[in-house]
């Protein structure tokens, strides 16, 4: 397999409602930005991989056909990916393998949703099994509230104060991100804890907003990359792992699929101590409490000790391992674009192009995504250098 690099990134303007564009135009906006960023034309692209959330969100079947005119899908290779909340990350991973295999030299990957045009939580409730889960399904908030309660029962030291601290940290990070939707200059831990309950133990600001957004990236082979005069982010490892949903002893408080995905990526590049060897991390934090589960599974601490990383500022912008300099999904969530934005943000970091949210000296980063009934997990490791001797030392 050949090496693959990200050569261009395009993120759309993100709002609660993008009334100025329809879904195909939103996808096209991201594609145009990514091509311009890479300095390539439509003729340079060998194929497109397009993702979006469940078709319920677009209100049409096969939305990739609807958007094909805008995503270089006419008279060209064009593929659709749909894996729930992980769809954006899965889209990039599919594109990565198309290039790494030698089939293509340049692939455009794009994913997004217009959540303003659908009933998001109704759609997320209807995806549950009608016999095994729909009678208690309440969309994503109730599912993650259950996950959080289970985790708290395992580790009583975790409290709602930690969620408030995480939510405050993410919203302050978002103030430096021009693409973030939810910007709250007045945010504080007291404000977080004064919000109405969403689904206990989660309050309103413990949850992400809904957004209209798309994100695209241009992936190129090492042969093509050597001819380009642009900053690059090299994809060093990627993994997609799925847990089961309804087996009797499943423990939502222990994300075993994410742990396996992370370990596969770490083994591939020689990372043995991610807290020391990674420079930046972007997590799919649709809810504040999920930082704690994901830290555990990603091996940043011993199980149940993730709250200590919050208390001592390890994952703050000025900490040892900044997490979500972008403000994360807590500040911007279109579902379809959210996981690919995590990858795009890490790419910008290792390229040194993240602007006011840049982590000084960032060379190696990790992007994570989750979806489905909290059973789909993706991990990708990116670096500024083609080879990763620093991680292996």
SEMI-882586 format. One record per atom (N, C-alpha, C, CB): residue in one letter; x, y, z. Coordinates in steps of 0.2 Angstrom, whole numbers, plus 2048, in hexadecimal, padded with zeros to 3 digits. Atoms other than C-alpha are relative to their C-alpha. Glycine has a CB too. Layout:
<recs>
aXYZ
...
</recs>
This chain:
<recs>
x8047FA800
x800800800
x804806800
x7FB800806
x7FC7F9800
x8068127FC
x7FD804805
x7FF8037F9
x8027FB7FB
x806820808
x7FB8057FD
x806804802
x8067FC802
x7F782C807
x801807805
x7F97FD801
x8007FA7FC
x7F783F80C
x7F98047FF
x8068047FE
x8057FB801
x7E984C80E
x8038067FE
x7FC801807
x7FD7FB803
x7ED85A803
x7FC806800
x8027FF7F9
x8047FB800
x7DE865804
x7FA7FF805
x7FD8027F9
x8068007FB
x7D0869811
x7FB8067FE
x803801807
x8057FB801
x7C087280E
x7FA7FF805
x7FD8007F9
x8068007FC
x7B387681C
x7FB8057FE
x802800808
x8057FB802
x7A387F818
x7FF805806
x7F97FC7FE
x8027FC7FB
x79C88D822
x7FA7FC804
x7FD8077FD
x8048047FC
x792885830
x7FB804804
x8047FB805
x8067FD7FC
x78188B837
x7FB7FB802
x7FD8067FC
x8068057FF
x77288483F
x7FC7FF7FA
x7FC804806
x804801806
x76988782F
x8048047FA
x7F9803800
x7FD7FD806
x77288A81E
x7FA8017FB
x8067FC7FD
x8067FF804
x763891815
x8028027F9
x7FB806802
x7FE7FE806
x76E897807
x8027FB7FB
x806805801
x7FE805804
x772886800
x7FC7FA801
x8087FE801
x8038077FF
x76A8757FD
x8057FB802
x7FB7FE7FA
x7FB8057FE
x772865802
x8067FF7FA
x7FD7F9801
x7FA801805
x77C8627F1
x804806800
x7FD7FF7F9
x7FC7FA801
x7818747F1
x805801806
x7FC806800
x7FC8007FA
x788872803
x8067FB7FF
x7FC7FE806
x7FA804801
x7928637FE
x8058037FB
x7FD7F97FD
x7FC7FD805
x79886C7EF
x805806802
x7FC8037FA
x7FC7FA7FD
x79E87B7F9
x8067FD804
x7FC804806
x7FB8037FD
x7A986F803
x8057FD7FB
x7FE7FA805
x7FC802805
x7B08677F4
x8048057FC
x7FC7FC7FB
x7FC7FB803
x7B58777EC
x805803804
x7FB8067FE
x7FB7FD7FB
x7BE87D7FB
x8067FB801
x7FC801807
x7FA805800
x7C886D7FC
x8048007FA
x7FD7F9802
x7FC800806
x7CD86D7EA
x804806800
x7FB8007FA
x7FC7FA801
x7D287F7EB
x806800805
x7FC806802
x7FB8007FB
x7DC87C7FB
x8067FB7FE
x7FD7FD807
x7FB805802
x7E586D7F3
x8048037FA
x7FD7FA7FF
x7FE7FD806
x7E88787E3
x7FF7FB7FA
x808801801
x802805806
x7E086A7D8
x7FA8027FD
x8007F9803
x8067FF804
x7D386B7CB
x7FB7F9800
x8018027F9
x804806800
x7C485F7C9
x8037FA7FB
x7F98027FD
x7FD805804
x7CE8567BB
x8057FC803
x8028047FA
x7FB8047FD
x7DB8517C7
x7FD7FB805
x804805804
x8038047FB
x7CF8477D2
x7FE7F97FC
x7FA803803
x802807803
x7CD8347CE
x7F97FE802
x8067FB802
x8068037FD
x7BE8317D9
x7FE804806
x8007F9801
x8037FD7FA
x7B38377E7
x7FD7FB804
x7FB8057FE
x8048047FB
x7AD82F7F7
x7FC805804
x8057FC804
x8047FB7FD
x79E8387FE
x7FC7FC806
x7FB8037FB
x8038037FA
x79683580F
x7FA805802
x8047FF805
x8057FC7FC
x78683B818
x7FD7FC805
x7FB8037FB
x8038047FA
x77C836827
x7FA7FC7FD
x7FD805805
x806804802
x76C82B826
x7FC8047FB
x7FC7FE806
x8037FD805
x76282F817
x7FA804802
x7FE7FB7FA
x8057FC7FC
x754835823
x802807800
x7FF7FD807
x7FE7F97FF
x75E845825
x8008047FA
x808800803
x8017FD806
x75E849813
x7F98007FD
x8057FD7FA
x806800802
x74D844810
x7FF7FD7F9
x7FC806800
x801803807
x75183B7FF
x8057FA801
x8038057FB
x7FC806800
x75882A7FB
x8068017FB
x7FC7FA7FD
x7F97FF804
x76A8297F4
x8028077FF
x7FF7FC7FA
x7FE7F9800
x76F83B7F8
x8068017FC
x800803806
x7FA7FF804
x7808387EF
x7FE8017F9
x8047F9801
x8027FE806
x7768387DF
x7FE8077FF
x7FB7FB7FD
x8027F9800
x76E8487E3
x806805800
x7FB801806
x7FA7FB7FF
x77F8507E7
x8057FE7FB
x802800807
x7FA802804
x7898487D9
x8038057FC
x7FE7FA7FB
x7FD7FB804
x78A8577CE
x805805804
x7FA8047FE
x7FC7FC7FC
x7928607DD
x8067FD803
x7FC803805
x7FA8037FC
x79E8537E3
x8047FC7FB
x7FD7FB805
x7FC803806
x7A684E7D2
x7FE7F97FF
x808800802
x803807801
x79B83F7D0
x7FE7FE7F9
x7FB7FF805
x802801807
x7978417BE
x8067FE7FC
x7FD8077FD
x7FB803804
x7A18367B2
x8067FF804
x8018047FA
x7FB8017FC
x7AC8327C0
x7FF7FA805
x803806804
x8028057FA
x7AE8247CE
x7FD804806
x8077FC802
x8047FC7FB
x7A28297DC
x7FD7FB805
x7FB8047FD
x8028057FB
x79F81F7EC
x7FC803806
x8067FC803
x8047FE7FA
x7938217FB
x8027FC806
x7F88007FE
x7FE8037FA
x79781E80D
x7FA802805
x807802803
x8057FE7FB
x78A81D81B
x8017FC806
x7F98007FE
x7FF8047F9
x78F81882D
x7FE804806
x8077FE800
x8027FC7FA
x785823838
x804806802
x7FF7FC806
x7FC7FA7FE
x78F830842
x8077FF7FE
x7FF800808
x7F9800803
x79F82983C
x8018017F9
x8037F9802
x800800807
x79B82B82A
x8058057FD
x7F98037FD
x7FB7FC803
x7A783A827
x8077FD801
x800806804
x7FA8047FF
x7B583082E
x8017FA7FC
x8017FE808
x800806804
x7B0820825
x8018027F9
x7FA7FC801
x7FF7FD807
x7B082B815
x8078017FE
x7FC8067FF
x7F87FF801
x7C2830817
x8037FA800
x802805805
x7FD8067FF
x7C781F81C
x7FF7FC7F9
x7FE7FB806
x801803806
x7BF81880C
x8048037FA
x7F88007FE
x7FC7FC805
x7C8825801
x8077FE801
x7FF807801
x7F98027FF
x7D882180A
x8027F97FD
x801800808
x7FF806803
x7D780F805
x8008007F8
x7FB7FA802
x800800807
x7D38137F3
x8078037FD
x7FA8057FE
x7FA7FE802
x7E381D7F2
x8067FC802
x801807803
x7FB8047FD
x7EE8127FD
x8017FA7FC
x7FF7FE807
x800806804
x7E98037F2
x8048017F9
x7F97FE7FF
x7FD7FE806
x7F080C7E3
x7FB8017FA
x8057FB7FE
x806800805
x7DF80C7DA
x8008077FD
x7FA7FE803
x8007F9802
x7DF81F7DA
x806804803
x7F9804802
x7FB7FB7FE
x7EB82E7DC
x7FD806804
x8048027FA
x8037FA7FC
x7DF83B7E2
x7F97FF801
x8018077FC
x8078017FE
x7CE8397EB
x7FE805804
x8007F9803
x8047FB7FC
x7C28467F1
x7FB7FC804
x7FC8057FB
x8058037FB
x7B9841801
x7FC806803
x8047FC805
x8057FB7FD
x7AA84B807
x7FA7FD803
x7FE8047FA
x8058027FC
x79D849814
x7FC806803
x8027FB805
x8047FA7FD
x78F85481B
x7F97FE801
x8018067FC
x8078017FF
x77D856820
x7FD807801
x7FE7FC806
x8047FA7FE
x770864821
x7FB7FE805
x7FC8037FA
x8048037FB
x76885F832
x7FA805801
x8047FF806
x8057FB7FF
x75D86F831
x7FA7FD7FC
x8028077FE
x806802805
x752865824
x7FD7FA802
x8038007F9
x8038067FD
x74E85682F
x7FF800807
x8057FA7FE
x8018007F9
x748851840
x8067FB802
x7F97FD801
x7FA8047FF
x75984A846
x7FE7FB806
x806805803
x8018057FA
x754842857
x7FB7FB7FE
x7FE803806
x805805802
x74583A84F
x8037FB7FB
x7FA8037FC
x7FC805804
x750832842
x8057FC804
x8048047FB
x7FB8047FC
x75D82D84F
x7FC7FB804
x804804804
x8048057FC
x74F824859
x7FD7FB7FB
x7FA804803
x802805804
x74881B84A
x8057FB7FD
x7FC8037FA
x7FB805802
x758813846
x8017FA805
x8078037FF
x8008067FB
x756808856
x7FC7FA7FD
x7FE803807
x804806802
x7507F6854
x7F9801803
x8047FA803
x8078007FE
x73D7F6855
x7FE7FB805
x7FB8007FA
x8028057FB
x73D7E7860
x805800806
x8017F97FD
x7FB8017FB
x74D7E986A
x801807804
x8067FE7FE
x7FE7FA7FD
x74F7FC86E
x7FB8067FF
x8068027FD
x8047FA802
x742808866
x7FB802805
x7FC7FF7FA
x8057FE7FB
x736807875
x803805805
x7FE7FA803
x7FD7FB7FC
x74381187F
x8058057FD
x8047FC806
x7FB7FB803
x74D81A872
x7FE807800
x8007FE7F8
x8017F9800
x74E82D874
x8058047FC
x800802808
x7FB7FD804
x75A831867
x807800804
x7FE8087FF
x7F98007FD
x76D83586B
x800802807
x8048047FB
x7FF7FD7F9
x76B83F87B
x7FE7FA805
x7FB806801
x8028067FB
x762830884
x8057FB800
x7F97FE7FF
x7FB806801
x76E82387D
x807802804
x8027FF7F9
x7F97FE7FD
x77E82D883
x7FF801807
x8028067FC
x8028007F8
x775831894
x8017F9803
x7F9803801
x7FF8077FE
x77481E896
x8077FF801
x7FC7FB7FC
x7F9802800
x78681C891
x804804806
x8038027F9
x7FD7FC7FB
x78B82A89D
x7FF7FD807
x7FE807800
x8028037F9
x7818238AC
x8047F9801
x7F97FF800
x7FD8067FF
x7898128A9
x807801802
x8007FB7FA
x7F97FF7FF
x79B8198A8
x800803808
x8028067FB
x8007FE7FA
x7978238B8
x7FF7FB806
x7FB806801
x8018057FB
x7918148C1
x8077FB801
x7FB7FB7FE
x7FA803800
x7A280C8BD
x805804804
x8037FE7F9
x7FB7FB7FD
x7AC81B8C3
x7FD806803
x8058027FA
x8047FB7FD
x7A38258D0
x804806801
x7FF7FD807
x7FD7FA800
x7B18328D0
x7FE8057FB
x8087FF800
x8027FC806
x7AA8398C0
x7F9803802
x7FF7FC7FA
x8067FC7FE
x79D8478C3
x7FE8057FA
x801804806
x8027FB805
x7938548B9
x804806800
x7F9802802
x7FB7FB800
x7A08608BE
x8057FF7FA
x804801807
x7FB801805
x7AC8588B2
x7FD8017F9
x8027F8800
x8037FF806
x79F8598A4
x8008087FF
x7F97FD800
x8007F8801
x79D86C8A7
x8078037FE
x7FE803807
x7F97FE801
x7B086E8A7
x8027FE7F8
x8057FD804
x7FF802807
x7B1865896
x7FC8047FB
x7FE7F87FF
x8047FC805
x7A386E88E
x802807800
x7F9800803
x7FE7F9800
x7AA87F894
x8078007FC
x802802807
x7F9800803
x7BC87A88D
x7FE8007F8
x8047FA802
x802801807
x7B487587C
x7FE8077FD
x7FC7FA7FF
x8037FA803
x7AA88587A
x805806800
x7FA802804
x7FB7FB800
x7B989087E
x8057FF7FA
x804800807
x7FC801806
x7C3887871
x7FD8027F9
x8017F8800
x8047FE806
x7B588A864
x8018077FE
x7F97FE801
x8007F8801
x7B789D866
x8068017FB
x801803807
x7FB7FF804
x7C789B85C
x8007FD7F9
x8077FE803
x801803806
x7C089184E
x7FA8037FC
x7FD7F8802
x8047FD804
x7B889A840
x7FA7FC7FD
x8038047FA
x805804802
x7AE88B83B
x7FB7FD805
x8037FA7FC
x8048037FB
x7A688784B
x7F9804800
x803801807
x8077FD800
x79388A84C
x7FF803807
x7FB7FB7FF
x8037FE7F9
x79088B85F
x806804804
x7FE7FA804
x7FB7FD7FC
x79B899867
x7FC804806
x8038067FB
x8037FE7F9
x79789E879
x805804804
x7FD7FA804
x7FB7FC7FC
x7A38AC87F
x7FF800808
x8008077FE
x8028007F9
x7998AC890
x8017F9803
x7F9803800
x8008077FD
x79C899893
x804800806
x8027FB7FB
x7FC8017FA
x7A18948A4
x7FD7F9803
x7FF805805
x8028067FD
x79F8848AF
x7FA801803
x8057FD805
x8077FF7FC
x79188C8B9
x7FB8017FB
x801807804
x805800805
x7888908A9
x7FE7F97FE
x8028047FA
x801807802
x78A87E8A3
x7FB7FC805
x8067FC800
x8048047FB
x7838778B4
x7F9804801
x804800806
x8077FD7FE
x7748848B4
x7FB7FE7FA
x801807800
x804802806
x76D87D8A3
x7FB7FB802
x8047FE7FA
x8058057FF
x75D8738A3
x8037F97FE
x7FA8027FC
x7FE807801
x75E8608A3
x7FE7FE7F8
x7FD7FB805
x802803807
x75F858891
x7FE7F9801
x8068017FC
x8018077FE
x760846897
x8057FF806
x8007FB7FA
x7FB8007FB
x7688448A8
x8047FA7FF
x7FC7FF807
x7FD7FA7FD
x7768458AC
x8028057FB
x8067FD804
x7FE7FC805
x77884F89C
x7FB806800
x8007FD7FA
x8047F9800
x77286289C
x8018027F8
x803805805
x8007FE807
x76F86C88C
x8068017FD
x7FB806800
x7FA7FF803
x780872889
x8057FB801
x803807804
x7FC806801
x78786188C
x8007FD7F9
x7FF7FB806
x801803806
x78185D87B
x8028057FA
x7F87FF7FF
x7FE7FC806
x786863869
x7FA8037FD
x8047FB7FB
x8067FD804
x77B86E85E
x7FF7FC7FA
x8028077FE
x801802807
x77486984D
x8038057FB
x7F97FD7FF
x7FD7FB805
x77D87083E
x7FF7FE7F9
x807800801
x7FF801807
x77D87282B
x8078017FE
x7FB8047FC
x7F87FF802
x78F86E825
x8027FA7FC
x804800807
x7FC805803
x79A86481A
x807801800
x7FD8007F8
x7F97FF800
x7AC861819
x8037FB7FB
x8037FE807
x7FD804805
x7B785A80B
x808800801
x7FE8037F9
x7F9800800
x7C9855809
x8037FD7FA
x8037FC806
x7FD803805
x7D58507FB
x8057FC802
x8028067FB
x7FB8057FE
x7DF8407FD
x8047FF7FA
x7FC7FA803
x7FC802806
x7EE83D7F2
x8057FB802
x8048077FE
x7FA8067FF
x7FB82F7F0
x806804801
x8007FC7FA
x7F97FD7FF
x80D8327F5
x8038027F9
x8047FB803
x7FD7FF807
x8118327E2
x7FE8077FE
x7FE7FB7FB
x8027FA802
x8068417DF
x802805806
x7F8800800
x7FE7FC7FB
x80A8497F0
x8078037FF
x8007FD807
x7F97FD802
x81C84B7EB
x8018057FB
x8057FA7FE
x8007FB805
x8178567DD
x7FC806802
x7FD7FD7FA
x8047FA7FE
x80C8627E7
x804804805
x7FA7FD804
x7FD7FB7FC
x8128717F0
x7FB803805
x8038067FC
x8057FF7FB
x8058717FE
x8027FD807
x7F97FF7FE
x7FF8047F9
x80686C811
x7FC7FA7FF
x7FE805806
x804807800
x80185A813
x7FF7FD807
x8047FB7FC
x8018047FA
x7FA84F821
x8007F97FE
x7F9803804
x800807802
x7FF83D81F
x7FC7FC804
x8077FE800
x8048057FC
x7F3830824
x8047FA801
x7F97FE7FC
x7FB8067FE
x7FD82382E
x7FC7FA802
x804803806
x8048067FE
x7EF818834
x7F9801801
x8037FD807
x8087FF800
x7DC815834
x7FD7FA802
x7FD8037FA
x8048067FE
x7D080983C
x7F9802801
x8037FD806
x8077FF7FF
x7BD80783C
x7FE7F9804
x7FC8017FA
x8028067FC
x7B67FB84A
x7F9801802
x8057FF806
x8077FF7FE
x7A47F784E
x7FF7FB806
x7FC7FE7FA
x8028047FB
x79E7F085E
x7F97FD7FF
x800804807
x807802800
x78D7E7860
x7FC805803
x7FF7F9803
x8057FB7FD
x77D7EF865
x7FC7FD805
x7FB8027FA
x8058027FB
x7717E486E
x8027F9804
x7FA7FF7FD
x7FE8077FD
x77C7D5875
x7FF802808
x8077FE7FE
x8027FF7F9
x7777D3888
x805803804
x7FE7F9803
x7FC7FE7FB
x7877D7891
x8048067FD
x8057FB802
x7FC7FA803
x78C7E7886
x800805805
x7FC8027FA
x7FF7FB7FB
x7937F4891
x8018077FC
x8067FF805
x7FF7FA803
x79080588A
x805805803
x7F98047FF
x7FB7FC7FD
x79C80D896
x8077FE7FF
x7FF800808
x7FA802802
x7AA80388F
x8017FF7F8
x8027F9803
x800800808
x7AD80787C
x8067FC7FE
x8018087FE
x7FB804802
x7B67F8878
x8028007F8
x7FE7F9801
x7FF7FF807
x7B57FB865
x8058067FF
x7FA8017FC
x7FB7FA800
x7BE80C867
x8077FE802
x7FD806804
x7FA8027FE
x7CB804871
x8047FC7FB
x7FF7FC807
x7FD804805
x7CF7F7864
x8028047FA
x7FB7FB7FE
x7FE7FC806
x7CF804856
x806804802
x7FA8057FE
x7FA7FC7FE
x7DB80F85F
x8067FB801
x7FF803807
x7FA804800
x7E7800863
x8027FE7FA
x7FE7FA805
x7FE802807
x7E77FB851
x8048057FD
x7FA7FE7FC
x7FD7FA803
x7EC80C84C
x807801804
x7FC806800
x7FA8007FC
x7F980D85A
x8057FB7FE
x7FF800808
x7FB805802
x8017FD855
x8038017F9
x7FC7F9801
x7FE7FF807
x802802843
x805805800
x7FA8027FC
x7FB7FB800
x80C811847
x805800805
x7FD8077FF
x7FB8017FA
x81680C857
x7FE805805
x8068027FD
x8027FC7FA
x80C817863
x7FF7FB806
x7FA8047FF
x8018047FA
x80E810875
x7FD804805
x8067FD802
x8027FC7FB
x80A81F87F
x7FC8067FD
x805802805
x8037FB804
x7FD82A876
x800807804
x7F87FE7FF
x8007FA7FC
x7FC837884
x8078047FF
x7FF7FF807
x7F97FD801
x80F83A881
x8018017F9
x8057FC803
x7FE800807
x81083786E
x7FC8037FC
x8017F97FE
x8047FD804
x80183F867
x801808802
x7F97FE801
x8007F97FF
x801852865
x7F9804801
x8048047FB
x8067FD800
x7EF856862
x7FA7FA7FF
x7FF8057FB
x805805801
x7DE84C862
x7F98047FF
x8007FC806
x8077FE801
x7CD84F85B
x7FB7FB801
x7FF8037F9
x8048057FF
x7BF845862
x7F88027FE
x8007FF808
x8077FF802
x7AC84385D
x7FD801807
x7FE7FB7FB
x8037FF7FA
x7A584B86D
x7F98037FF
x805804805
x8067FE800
x79384C86A
x7FD802806
x7FB7FB7FC
x8037FE7F9
x79084D87D
x807801804
x7FC7FB802
x7FA7FE7FC
x79D85488A
x8027F9803
x7FE805805
x7FE8067FC
x79D843894
x8047FC7FC
x7FA7FD803
x7FD805804
x7A483A885
x808801800
x7FD8007F9
x7F97FF7FF
x7B5842887
x8037FA805
x802807803
x7FE8047FB
x7B7837896
x8017F87FE
x7FC800807
x800807802
x7B282688E
x8067FF7FA
x7FA7FE7FC
x7FB800806
x7BD82A87E
x807800803
x7FF8057FB
x7FA8007FE
x7CC82F888
x8037F9803
x801805806
x7FE8077FE
x7CC81E891
x8017FB7FA
x7FA7FD804
x7FF805805
x7CA814881
x8068027FC
x7F98007FC
x7FB7FE804
x7D781E878
x8077FF804
x7FF8077FE
x7FA8027FC
x7E4819886
x803806802
x8047FC7FB
x7FD7FA7FD
x7E782A88C
x801800808
x7FC8077FF
x8008017F9
x7E582489E
x7FE7F9802
x7FB805804
x8038067FE
x7E08158A8
x7F8800800
x8037FE808
x808800800
x7CD8108A7
x7FE804807
x7FE7F9800
x8037FC7FB
x7C381C8B2
x804806803
x7FF7FB806
x7FC7FA7FD
x7D18298B5
x8008067FB
x8077FE801
x8007FB805
x7CC8348A6
x7FF807803
x7FB7FE7FA
x8027FA7FD
x7C58418B1
x806804803
x7FB7FF806
x7FA7FC7FE
x7D68458B8
x8038047FA
x8057FA803
x7FE7FC805
x7DB84B8A7
x7FD8067FF
x8007FB7F9
x8047FA801
x7CD8578A7
x802805806
x7F97FF801
x7FF7FC7FA
x7D185D8B9
x807803800
x8007FC806
x7F97FD801
x7E48608B5
x8018047FA
x8057FB802
x8007FC806
x7E18688A4
x8057FD7FB
x803806802
x7FC803805
x7EB85B89A
x7FD8007F9
x8007F8802
x803800806
x7DF85C88C
x7FE8077FE
x7FA7FB7FF
x8017F9802
x7DD86F88C
x8058027FA
x800805806
x7FC7FD806
x7E487A87E
x808801802
x7FE8067FE
x7F97FF7FD
x7F487D889
x8027FA804
x800806804
x7FE8067FD
x7F586B88F
x8047FC7FC
x7F97FC802
x7FC805803
x7FF85C88B
x7FE7FE7F9
x8027FA805
x803802806
x7F385687E
x7F98037FF
x7FF7F8800
x8077FC801
x7E6863878
x7FB7FB7FC
x8028067FC
x805803803
x7D685B873
x7FB8057FE
x7FD7FB805
x8057FC803
x7CA863867
x801807800
x7F97FF803
x7FF7F8801
x7D2874864
x7FB8037FC
x8078017FD
x8057FD804
x7C4876858
x7FA802804
x7FE7FC7FA
x8067FF7FD
x7B7876865
x7FC7F9800
x7FC8067FE
x803807800
x7B2864860
x7F98007FD
x8007FD807
x807801802
x7A185E85C
x7FB803804
x7FE7F87FF
x8047FC7FB
x79A86786B
x7FF8077FD
x803800807
x8017F9802
x79C877861
x7FD8007F8
x806803800
x801801808
x79787084F
x7FE7F97FF
x8068037FC
x801807802
x78E86084A
x7FA8007FB
x7FD7FD807
x805802805
x78685C83A
x7FF7F97FF
x8028037F9
x800808800
x78884983D
x8047FE7FA
x7F97FD800
x7FD802806
x78D84682B
x8078037FF
x7FC8027FA
x7F97FD801
x79C85282B
x8047FF807
x7FF8077FE
x7FC7FF7F9
x7A185183E
x8067FB800
x7FB7FE805
x7FA8047FF
x7AD84283D
x8058027FB
x7FE7F97FF
x7FB7FE805
x7B584882D
x803806802
x7FD8007F9
x7FE7FA7FE
x7B7859835
x8067FE805
x7FB804803
x7FB8027FB
x7C1850843
x8077FF7FD
x7FE7FA805
x7FA802804
x7CD849836
x8038077FD
x7FE7FB7FB
x7FE7FA803
x7CE85A82D
x803805805
x7FA8047FD
x7FD7FC7FB
x7D286383D
x8077FE802
x7FB801806
x7F98027FF
x7E0858841
x8058017FB
x8007F8802
x7FC7FF805
x7E6859830
x803807800
x7FD7FF7F9
x7FE7F9800
x7E786C831
x805801806
x7FA805801
x7FB7FF7FA
x7F086B842
x8077FD7FE
x7FD7FC806
x7F9802802
x7FE86083B
x8038037FA
x8007F87FF
x7FE7FC805
x7FF86B82C
x802807802
x7FA8017FB
x7FF7F97FE
x80187A837
x7FC8057FE
x8078017FF
x8057FC804
x7F288282F
x7FA801804
x7FE7FE7FA
x8077FF7FC
x7E588383E
x7FF807802
x8017FB805
x8027F97FE
x7E6896841
x801801807
x7FA8017FD
x8007FE7F9
x7E289C852
x7FF7FA804
x7FA805801
x8018067FC
x7DE88A858
x8067FC7FF
x7F97FD7FE
x7FA804801
x7EF884853
x8037FE806
x8058037FB
x7FC8027FB
x7F887985F
x8078007FE
x7FE7F8802
x7F97FF802
x80A87E85F
x8047F97FF
x804804805
x7FB805801
x816871858
x7FC7F97FF
x8047FF806
x804806801
x808864854
x8027FC7FA
x7F88027FF
x7FE804805
x80F856849
x7FC7FA7FF
x8077FF801
x803806800
x80584784D
x7F9800804
x8047FA803
x8078007FD
x7F2846850
x7FB7FA7FF
x7FD8077FE
x805805800
x7E383B853
x7F98027FF
x8017FB806
x8077FF801
x7D183C84C
x7FC7FA802
x7FF8037F9
x8058057FE
x7C3832854
x7F98017FE
x8017FF807
x8077FF801
x7B182F84F
x7FC7FA803
x7FF8017F8
x8058067FD
x7A2825856
x7F98017FC
x7FF800807
x806800803
x79182184F
x7FC7FA802
x8008017F9
x8058057FF
x78281684F
x7FD800807
x8037F97FE
x8028017F9
x77C80F860
x807800804
x7FC7FA801
x7FA7FF7FD
x78D815866
x8057FA7FF
x7FF801808
x7FC806801
x79580585E
x8058017FA
x7FB7FB7FF
x7FB7FF805
x79E80C84F
x805805802
x7FC8037F9
x7FA7FC7FE
x7AF813852
x8058017FB
x8037FE807
x7FA7FF805
x7BD81A847
x805804803
x7FD8047F9
x7FA7FC7FE
x7CE82084A
x8058017FA
x8047FC806
x7FB7FF806
x7DB82883E
x806804804
x7FD8047FB
x7FA7FC7FE
x7ED82E842
x8038037FA
x8057FB803
x7FD7FC805
x7F483C838
x807803802
x7FB8067FE
x7F97FD7FE
x806843838
x8028057FA
x8057FB801
x7FD7FB804
x80F852830
x8067FC7FC
x803806804
x7FB803803
x81D84682B
x7FE7FA7FC
x8067FE805
x802806804
x81C83881E
x8017FA804
x8038007F9
x7FF8067FC
x82482C82A
x7FF802807
x8077FD7FF
x8017FE7F9
x82182C83D
x8057FD805
x7F97FD802
x7FA8037FC
x832828845
x7FF803807
x8068037FD
x8017FD7F9
x82D834854
x7FB7FB804
x7FD8077FF
x8048057FD
x81F828858
x8037FA802
x7F97FF7FD
x7FD8067FF
x829819857
x806800805
x8037FD7F9
x7FA8007FB
x83881F862
x7FE800807
x8038077FF
</recs>
